[in-house]
Each structure stands twice: as structure tokens, then as C-alpha cells.
Amino acid sequence: MTQHLIILPVVLPMLTGILLLYRRLGRLSVKKRAISVAATAALVGVSVALLCQAASGEVTYYALGSWQPPFGIVLVLDRLSALMVAVTSLLALGAVIHSCGGDDEKGSNFHGLFQWQLVGLNGAFLTGDLFNLFVFFEVLLLASYALLLHGGGKARIQASVHYVVLNLAGSSLFLIAVGILYGATGTLNMADMALRVAELPAEREGLVVAGALMLLVVFGLKAAMLPLYFWLPRTYGYAPPPVAALFAIMTKVGIYSILRVYTLIFSDQGGGLAALEQPWVWWLGLGTLVVAAMGVLATRDLRLLVAYLVLVSVGTLLAGIGMRTPEAISALLYYLIHTTLVTGGLFLLAAMIGTQRGKAGTRLVKGRPMAEGGGLALLFFLGSVAVAGIPPLSGALGKALLLNAAEGSQRLWLWPILLLAGLASLVALSRAGSTMFWASHRGTSGGDALPWAQWFGVILLVAAAPIALVAFAGPVSDYTQATAEQLAHPEALIQTLLPATELSTTGDMP
């Protein structure tokens, strides 16, 4: 059974999604909720088992249909893929539990589509094939299109149109880039492509560079990198709360893809094509931070504020990739865990606050007192301190590690920009908190009691994640450091997928 564990993060939500969509015209029942939550909780258990398996440092793979690489479809488990699947499953558990408080009733087929979104996410993190990365991108995007429209509404439909059009353009560019790389190298397996790029004839380098930079545009669009970020604030801000929370991992798919493709295919052993993405990612990451900081200060809606905080995290992570050292990669992975879970929780919390405030909603204006304002204020304070990077919570640790990883002239750029972005986030969150919880209000407190499921989902992400990352900062930091070292030395992954007996026959150029 253990040899099939790698495929479970894809198969489990796939089968659950099929089951939940089978009677899609039926009324939402307790059974559907129970199946969806149970399957997501089981996914958390599977991801923990995979995390423990990958912690040994061994790279393993699952060959579908027993077709061995580089010819067959493979799912690859290493430290990075195991970490991303674990973060996704934990975020999904908080979001799906929160949805059981009533958000899943505002449209049809929510839980089935939610599970298919997990199929695409987990598949993208586990695949070892560039074309199947495109396939899983399409799976998660198709599910996200429907989830974004869940519940309807003019603002939501308008945001979804922009999101769909941009991603369709990105998918077309992705497919063209994959075709170019396949034509130049003769393979789609990422490990095999890494070998062929290292031995590439000079006349094919131009094609590979073009394909690689086209991929960077695609991944930059997914990650919301400057100047391709403009779709994110409105899309995330107007998405249904559980969907917006799950979307917190969507930008990290772009971050992961940049890490995976450019540290494996265009690694330091890639000859003249090594690290060709580094200057682009570094400067555009810093630019994304600047734009995000201005957006955080300018917005006057709590949901949009959280969306811009996601953009702040994107800029921070891209800057870490741009430094391209094991220390920076380790720091950005620690920060990635923190920011994904906390911003996901803040999306859920913003919806709860808006429900309690009545007509004022999530707009940063004075509204009526909240019936459960004490608990919401405490969670908002904890989430704000964590996401702004104030000690002693995990955001401060992640940023400190990243700042410490900067070297030479990098410090002159990263330190002031990252610290000022943190200050802008703190100012914006302080203004939002004082407006909603502290400023004088008129009238009596209102709002129905919030369902326990919503409280549980928010606490799981907003409170448990940063506290756990501080309590277990040592083991988590050790894991991310080992992950960064594994990415810096991809020989083990290549050797696992393409043993020496195969390298002699598949390593030559066609």
C-alpha cells in the first residue's frame, strides 16, 4: 500500500469529487458535507505521511501504468512537493469546514468542485512532467472558474470574466512554451529535460531560452508577479470566502513552478542557461512588493486589503527566489507556510466580520457594534500581528530569515523595501482594526450568532498556524533548509528518475 501513497493526494479528491457531483441536482445534505470534510481530513493524514516519508531525503516516484520515465507519466515525491501538498491540505481543511457554516448553500456543486480544485493543486505539486503540469493547471483553473462564480453577484461575475480571459491567454502561452521546449529537447520529463539542456547544441539555445522565458511569463501570471498582478485583488476580494481562502495557495502554484522548473531544468549545472530567470524574478519581485504596499494603504475594504496582503507575500517570495541561494530558498519556504495559512484564515475572518457588521459589510467605515466582536477582534489582532511580521509570531521569523539571507547589494534593496512593506501592512491593518472594533458606533449590537464551523475554520488557520510555526520553529526550519539543499543539488532527483543504465540511452540528443 505504501508504494501507492504518492498518488492518493490526486486520487482521493478525484473520487470524492465524482461522488459529490454524481447527484448534482440534489439538495445539499449533511451527507455531502460529511463526505467532503472527511475526505479533506483524510487528505491531511495522507499529506502528513508523505511529509514523513520525504523527510528522510529520499526521492521517490510513482509511474502510472508502470511506464518508466522519461517515457511515462510520473508523480515525484521530494521534500518540496510533500511540503506543498501538506500546506494545501491543511488550508483546504480549514476552508471546507468554514464553508459548512452556510457558504456552501449559496450555489450548487460547491463541495464537488472544491475537491476537483484539490486534484489540480496536488497534481501540479507532484507531477514530474512538464506537459502534465499544464494539464493539472487546467484542472485547477476549470474548477476555480466555477467556484469563483459560486453564489453569483455582479461584482463577482465581472471579476471572474477578467480572471478567465487572462488565464485562457496564459494557458495558450503555456502550451506554446511546452511545444517549443519539446521541439528543442525531444522530451517533456523535467529530469530528462535537465540533462538535455545541459548538453544542448548552440544552435538550439535560442529556442530553449524563448521557451523558458515564456514559461516565466505564465508562472508569473499565476503568481501575480508585476506587471501581471492586476487580476488578483478584485478576483480574491470578491470570491466566496472559502474559495478565496483556498485561492491563497493558487499564487503559490506559480511560485512552486518557478522553483521547480528553474532549479531543476535550468539549474547551476545547466551551462549557459543556468539561472536565466534570476534577474527577472529579483527585480520584478521587488517591484511587486512596492505595488502591493501602495495597494494595502490605498484600499478601503477589508477583503481587498487581505488580497493585497497576498500580493505582499508574493513579492516577498519572488525576491527570495531571485536571491537564488539555499539560505534564501529555506527562508522563503518557511515564510510561504506562514503566509498561505494566515492570509487564507484572514479571508474567512473578513467574511465573518462583514456578516456581523450588517450594511457596512467589509467596508472600512463605522458600522454597528458586533454581537461577537470580542472573539473576532482577538482573531483579527492575532492575524494582523502575524501577517504584518511583528515578533514573536511566524511572520517575523520568516522575514528575519529572508533578510538575513540577503548578501551584498541585495541588502540595499531588500531591507528597506521589505521593511517598509511590513510597515505599510501594519498601518493599514491598524486603521482597519480601529475602524471596525474601536471607533465609536451607533445603535445596538446586531448580527446572528456565527456558526461553530466558521469559528473552527478560522481558528485553525489564523491562530493555530502561526503559533505552531513558532512552537516548532526549529524542526520546520530544519526541514526547509534541507529542502533548499535538495533543490540546490537536483542530481539525486535526476538519478532516481533516470538511473545510470537509462542515462546512457536517453541522455543523448535526438
C-alpha positions in Angstrom: 0.0 0.0 0.0 2.8 2.4 0.8 4.0 2.4 -2.8 0.6 3.9 -3.9 0.7 6.6 -1.2 2.1 9.2 -3.7 -0.9 9.1 -5.9 -3.5 9.3 -3.1 -3.5 13.2 -3.0 -4.7 13.1 -6.6 -7.0 10.0 -6.5 -8.7 10.7 -3.1 -10.2 14.2 -4.0 -10.9 13.0 -7.6 -13.0 10.1 -6.4 -14.7 12.3 -3.8 -15.4 14.9 -6.4 -17.0 12.4 -8.7 -19.1 11.0 -5.8 -20.3 14.5 -4.8 -21.1 15.6 -8.3 -22.9 12.4 -9.2 -26.3 13.6 -7.9 -25.5 17.3 -8.5 -29.2 18.3 -8.8 -30.0 17.1 -5.3 -30.4 19.4 -2.3 -27.3 20.0 -0.2 -27.4 17.4 2.6 -25.4 16.7 5.7 -24.0 13.6 4.0 -22.3 15.7 1.3 -20.8 18.0 3.9 -19.6 15.0 5.9 -18.1 13.3 2.9 -16.3 16.4 1.8 -14.9 17.2 5.3 -13.9 13.6 5.9 -12.1 13.3 2.6 -10.2 16.5 3.2 -9.3 15.4 6.7 -8.1 12.1 5.3 -6.0 14.1 2.8 -4.4 15.9 5.7 -3.4 12.4 7.1 -2.0 11.3 3.7 0.0 14.5 3.4 1.5 14.1 6.8 2.5 10.5 5.9 4.1 11.8 2.7 5.9 14.5 4.6 7.4 12.0 7.0 8.4 9.8 4.0 10.1 12.8 2.3 11.8 14.0 5.4 14.4 11.2 5.1 15.7 13.0 2.0 14.9 10.1 -0.4 13.3 11.0 -3.7 10.6 8.5 -4.8 8.3 8.4 -7.8 5.1 6.7 -9.0 5.0 5.6 -12.6 1.4 5.4 -13.9 0.7 2.2 -15.8 4.3 1.1 -15.0 5.6 3.2 -17.8 9.0 4.2 -16.6 10.5 7.7 -17.0 11.2 9.5 -19.2 8.5 7.9 -21.4 5.6 7.6 -18.9 3.7 9.9 -16.6 5.3 10.1 -13.2 4.4 11.7 -9.9 7.5 12.7 -7.9 7.8 13.0 -4.2 10.6 15.0 -2.7 10.8 17.4 0.2 9.3 20.4 -1.7 6.3 18.5 -3.2 5.5 16.9 0.1 5.6 20.3 1.8 3.3 21.9 -0.7 0.7 19.1 -0.6 0.7 19.3 3.2 0.1 23.1 3.2 -2.6 22.7 0.6 -4.5 20.0 2.6 -4.3 21.9 5.8 -5.6 25.1 4.2 -8.3 23.1 2.4 -9.5 21.6 5.7 -10.0 25.0 7.3 -11.8 26.3 4.2 -14.1 23.4 3.8 -15.1 23.3 7.5 -15.8 27.1 7.3 -18.0 26.6 4.2 -20.2 24.2 6.2 -21.4 27.3 8.1 -23.6 28.2 5.2 -21.4 29.4 2.3 -21.7 26.1 0.5 -25.5 26.6 0.3 -25.3 29.8 -1.8 -24.7 27.8 -5.0 -24.7 24.3 -6.4 -22.0 21.7 -6.5 -19.6 23.6 -4.1 -18.1 20.5 -2.4 -17.6 18.5 -5.7 -15.9 21.5 -7.4 -13.8 22.1 -4.2 -12.4 18.5 -4.4 -11.6 18.9 -8.1 -9.7 22.1 -7.2 -7.6 19.9 -4.9 -7.0 17.4 -7.7 -5.4 20.1 -9.8 -3.4 21.6 -7.0 -1.9 18.4 -5.7 -1.3 17.1 -9.2 0.6 20.3 -10.1 2.8 19.9 -7.0 3.6 16.2 -7.6 4.0 15.9 -11.3 7.4 15.3 -12.8 6.3 16.0 -16.4 6.1 19.5 -17.9 3.1 18.7 -20.1 1.2 17.2 -17.1 2.0 20.4 -15.2 0.0 22.1 -17.9 -2.8 19.5 -17.6 -3.1 19.9 -13.8 -3.0 23.7 -14.2 -6.1 23.4 -16.5 -7.9 21.1 -14.0 -7.4 23.5 -11.1 -8.3 26.5 -13.3 -11.5 24.9 -14.6 -12.6 24.2 -11.0 -11.7 27.7 -9.9 -13.7 29.3 -12.7 -16.9 27.6 -11.3 -16.0 28.2 -7.7 -15.4 31.9 -8.3 -19.0 32.3 -9.6 -20.4 30.4 -6.6 -23.3 32.5 -5.3 -23.4 34.9 -8.2 -23.4 38.7 -8.0 -22.4 41.5 -10.4 -19.0 42.2 -8.9 -18.2 38.5 -8.7 -19.1 37.9 -12.3 -17.2 40.9 -13.5 -14.0 39.8 -11.6 -14.4 36.2 -12.9 -14.6 37.4 -16.6 -11.2 39.1 -16.2 -9.8 36.1 -14.4 -11.0 33.6 -17.0 -9.8 35.6 -20.0 -6.3 36.2 -18.6 -5.9 32.5 -17.6 -7.0 31.3 -21.0 -4.3 33.5 -22.6 -1.8 32.2 -20.0 -2.8 28.6 -20.9 -2.3 29.2 -24.6 1.2 30.7 -23.9 2.0 27.7 -21.6 1.1 25.2 -24.3 3.2 27.1 -26.9 6.2 27.2 -24.5 5.9 23.4 -23.8 5.8 22.8 -27.6 9.0 24.9 -28.1 10.9 23.1 -25.3 9.8 19.7 -26.6 10.9 20.5 -30.1 14.3 21.7 -28.9 15.0 18.9 -26.4 12.9 16.0 -27.5 11.4 15.3 -24.1 8.8 16.5 -21.6 10.1 14.8 -18.5 11.6 17.5 -16.4 14.6 15.4 -15.1 15.3 14.3 -18.6 15.0 17.8 -20.0 17.5 19.0 -17.4 20.1 16.5 -18.8 19.4 17.6 -22.4 19.6 21.3 -21.6 23.0 20.8 -20.0 24.2 19.2 -23.3 22.3 21.5 -25.7 23.9 22.4 -29.0 24.5 26.1 -29.5 22.0 26.3 -32.4 19.1 25.3 -30.1 19.9 27.6 -27.2 17.8 30.4 -28.6 14.7 28.2 -28.8 15.1 27.0 -25.2 15.7 30.5 -23.9 12.5 31.6 -25.6 10.5 28.7 -24.2 12.0 29.2 -20.7 11.1 32.9 -20.7 7.6 32.2 -22.0 7.2 29.8 -19.1 8.3 32.5 -16.7 5.6 34.8 -18.1 3.0 32.0 -17.5 4.2 31.3 -13.9 4.4 35.0 -13.2 0.8 35.4 -14.2 -0.2 32.5 -11.9 1.9 34.0 -9.1 0.6 37.6 -9.8 4.1 39.0 -10.4 4.4 42.6 -11.6 3.1 43.6 -14.1 0.7 40.7 -14.3 -0.8 41.2 -10.8 -3.8 43.4 -11.6 -6.3 40.5 -11.8 -5.6 39.3 -8.2 -7.1 42.0 -5.8 -10.6 42.0 -7.3 -10.7 38.3 -8.0 -9.7 37.3 -4.5 -11.6 40.1 -2.9 -14.9 39.2 -4.4 -14.6 35.4 -4.3 -16.8 33.4 -1.9 -14.9 33.3 1.5 -13.9 29.6 1.4 -12.9 29.9 -2.2 -10.8 33.0 -1.5 -9.1 31.1 1.3 -8.3 28.2 -0.9 -7.1 30.7 -3.6 -4.4 31.7 -1.1 -2.4 28.6 -2.4 -3.1 29.5 -6.1 -0.4 32.1 -6.3 2.0 29.6 -4.6 1.4 27.3 -7.5 3.2 29.9 -9.6 5.9 30.3 -7.0 6.4 26.5 -6.8 6.5 26.2 -10.6 9.3 28.8 -10.8 11.2 27.0 -8.1 10.8 23.6 -9.6 11.4 24.3 -13.3 14.3 26.7 -12.9 16.2 24.9 -10.1 15.8 21.5 -12.0 15.8 22.2 -15.7 17.9 25.4 -15.6 20.0 24.5 -12.5 23.6 25.6 -11.9 24.6 22.6 -14.0 22.7 24.0 -17.0 25.7 25.6 -18.6 25.0 28.9 -20.3 21.3 28.6 -19.5 21.8 28.3 -15.7 19.7 30.8 -13.6 18.4 32.7 -16.6 15.3 33.6 -14.6 17.2 35.2 -11.7 17.5 38.9 -12.7 13.9 39.0 -13.9 12.4 37.4 -10.7 14.6 39.5 -8.4 13.7 42.9 -9.8 10.0 42.1 -10.6 9.6 40.6 -7.1 10.8 43.9 -5.5 8.5 45.8 -7.8 5.6 43.6 -6.8 6.4 44.4 -3.2 6.3 48.1 -3.8 3.0 48.0 -5.7 1.4 45.7 -3.1 2.5 48.1 -0.3 0.8 51.0 -2.0 -2.3 48.9 -2.6 -2.5 47.9 1.1 -2.5 51.6 2.1 -5.0 52.7 -0.6 -7.7 50.1 -0.2 -10.9 50.8 1.8 -12.3 47.3 2.0 -11.2 44.6 4.3 -11.4 41.8 1.7 -9.4 43.8 -0.8 -6.9 44.6 2.0 -6.3 40.9 2.6 -6.0 40.4 -1.2 -3.2 43.0 -1.3 -1.6 41.3 1.7 -1.4 38.1 -0.5 0.3 40.3 -3.1 2.8 41.5 -0.5 3.6 37.8 0.2 4.0 37.1 -3.5 6.6 39.9 -3.8 8.4 38.7 -0.7 8.6 35.1 -2.0 9.7 36.2 -5.5 12.5 38.3 -4.0 13.6 35.2 -2.1 13.7 33.2 -5.4 15.6 36.0 -7.0 18.4 35.7 -4.4 18.9 32.1 -5.5 20.8 30.8 -2.5 19.9 27.8 -0.3 19.5 30.2 2.7 17.0 32.4 0.8 15.1 29.4 -0.5 14.9 28.0 3.0 13.6 31.3 4.4 11.0 31.8 1.7 9.7 28.2 2.2 9.2 28.9 5.9 7.5 32.2 5.1 5.4 30.5 2.4 3.8 28.2 5.0 3.0 31.1 7.3 1.6 33.5 4.8 -0.5 30.9 2.9 -2.3 29.7 6.1 -2.7 33.2 7.7 -4.0 35.0 4.7 -6.4 32.1 4.0 -7.7 32.5 7.5 -8.0 36.3 7.2 -10.2 35.9 4.1 -12.6 33.7 6.2 -12.4 36.1 9.1 -13.2 39.1 6.9 -16.4 37.4 5.8 -17.4 36.8 9.4 -16.8 40.4 10.3 -18.8 41.6 7.3 -21.7 39.4 8.3 -21.7 40.9 11.8 -21.5 44.5 10.7 -24.7 44.4 8.6 -24.9 47.0 5.8 -21.4 48.3 6.5 -20.1 44.9 5.5 -16.3 44.8 5.0 -16.0 48.4 4.0 -13.7 50.3 6.3 -16.3 52.7 7.7 -18.1 52.9 11.0 -20.8 50.3 11.5 -23.0 48.9 14.1 -21.4 47.1 17.1 -20.9 43.4 16.6 -22.6 40.8 18.8 -19.5 38.6 18.8 -17.0 41.4 18.4 -14.7 40.3 21.2 -13.7 37.0 19.6 -13.5 38.5 16.2 -11.3 41.3 17.4 -8.9 38.9 19.1 -8.6 36.8 16.0 -8.1 39.9 13.9 -5.4 41.1 16.2 -3.6 37.8 16.1 -3.8 37.5 12.3 -2.7 41.1 11.8 0.3 40.7 14.0 1.3 37.5 12.3 0.8 38.7 8.7 2.5 42.1 9.2 5.6 40.3 10.6 5.5 41.6 14.2 7.5 39.5 16.7 7.2 36.9 18.2 4.9 35.2 15.6 5.9 33.3 12.5 5.7 36.2 10.1 8.6 38.0 11.9 10.7 34.8 11.9 10.2 34.2 8.2 11.1 37.8 7.3 14.1 37.8 9.6 15.4 34.6 7.9 14.9 36.2 4.5 16.6 39.5 5.4 19.5 37.5 6.9 19.9 35.6 3.7 20.4 38.7 1.6 24.0 39.3 0.6 26.0 42.4 -0.6 24.0 44.8 -2.7 20.8 42.7 -2.3 20.6 44.1 1.3 20.5 47.6 0.0 17.3 46.8 -2.0 15.6 44.1 0.0 15.9 45.5 3.6 14.2 48.9 3.0 11.6 47.6 0.6 10.5 44.6 2.7 10.6 46.5 6.0 8.6 49.4 4.5 6.1 47.0 3.0 5.7 45.5 6.5 5.2 48.9 8.0 2.5 49.7 5.3 0.7 46.5 6.2 0.8 47.3 9.9 -0.5 50.8 9.3 -3.3 49.5 7.1 -4.3 46.7 9.5 -4.2 49.1 12.4 -6.5 51.5 10.6 -8.9 48.7 9.7 -9.0 47.3 13.2 -9.5 50.6 14.9 -12.3 51.5 12.4 -14.2 48.2 12.9 -13.6 47.4 16.5 -12.6 50.6 18.4 -14.2 53.6 16.8 -17.5 54.8 18.2 -20.6 53.1 16.9 -24.2 53.9 17.0 -27.1 51.6 17.7 -27.3 48.3 19.4 -25.2 45.3 18.6 -26.5 43.1 15.8 -25.8 40.0 13.8 -26.8 36.5 14.3 -24.5 34.1 16.2 -21.9 32.8 13.8 -21.9 29.1 13.2 -19.3 27.0 15.1 -18.0 25.6 11.8 -16.9 29.1 10.7 -15.2 29.7 14.1 -13.4 26.4 13.8 -12.1 27.0 10.3 -10.8 30.5 11.1 -9.1 29.4 14.4 -7.4 26.5 12.6 -5.7 28.9 10.1 -5.4 32.2 11.8 -4.4 31.1 15.3 -3.0 27.5 15.1 -0.7 28.1 12.1 1.5 31.0 13.4 1.6 29.6 16.9 2.5 26.1 15.7 5.2 27.6 13.4 6.7 29.4 16.4 6.5 26.4 18.8 8.1 24.1 16.2 10.3 26.7 14.5 13.4 24.5 14.9 12.1 21.4 13.2 10.3 23.4 10.5 13.3 25.5 9.8 15.5 22.3 9.6 13.1 20.8 7.1 13.0 23.9 4.9 16.8 24.1 5.0 17.1 20.5 3.9 14.5 21.2 1.2 16.6 24.1 -0.1 19.7 22.0 -0.2 17.8 19.3 -2.1 16.7 21.9 -4.7 20.3 23.2 -5.0 21.5 19.7 -5.8 18.9 18.1 -8.2 21.3 15.2 -9.0 19.5 12.9 -6.6 16.1 13.5 -8.2 17.6 13.0 -11.7 19.4 9.9 -10.7 16.2 8.4 -9.1 14.1 9.0 -12.2 16.8 8.2 -14.7 19.2 5.6 -13.3 22.7 5.2 -14.9 21.5 2.4 -17.1 19.0 4.7 -18.7 21.1 7.8 -18.8 23.4 6.3 -21.5 20.4 5.8 -23.8 18.3 8.8 -23.1 20.9 11.4 -22.3 22.0 11.9 -26.0 20.3 14.5 -28.0 17.8 13.2 -30.6 
